[in-house]
Amino acid sequence: MVFAVTLILSLISACSTSIEPPNGVLNWSLANTTGSRVTISVYDKVCNRSYLRVVVRRARETAMATCADSDGKADVRYRRYSFKTTTDNPWLETKMNANQALMIR
């Protein structure tokens, strides 16, 4: 009985630990230069992670933390959040340095 409880607790604790990305995490931000609130979808190409509906308030910045590639940069795709997938709202690709701000216009 004690062995079963110990085993279950060790399995639960193993599930709660996160695996650190091989090249670390890079902090950067989205900066809104428009006159209204903007919702952005961001896709981290290094760790294959989606960040949907990132709200950036008018004239503000929102902090982002994504995986770094082998060059120490964040390789991301972004676009305005929308249910429509049209040519008017394409995915744009960029590489971000640490503490750099991506200006949304």
C-alpha positions, 0 to 999 in steps of 0.5 A: 500500500505504501509503495502504491502511494509513493509510486502515484505521488512520484508519477504525479510530480513527474507530470508537473515538471516542465522540460526546458527548451534546448536553447532557452526561452526568449522574452520579447513584446508586442507593441500596439501603435494603432488607435484601438485594441488589437488581438493577435495570433502568434505561432512559435515555430521553434517549439510548435506552440500557438498563442491565440487571442493575445490582446494588446491594448491601445498604445501598450505592450504585451510581454511574450516568452517563446523558445529561442532557436540555435541563433538565440532568436525567437522564430515566430509567425503572427497575424491579427486574430480572425476566424477568416483565413483570407489573403487580406490577413496573411501569416507574417514571419519574423525573428525576434531578439531578446527584449525587442518589440514587434510594432503592430500597425 
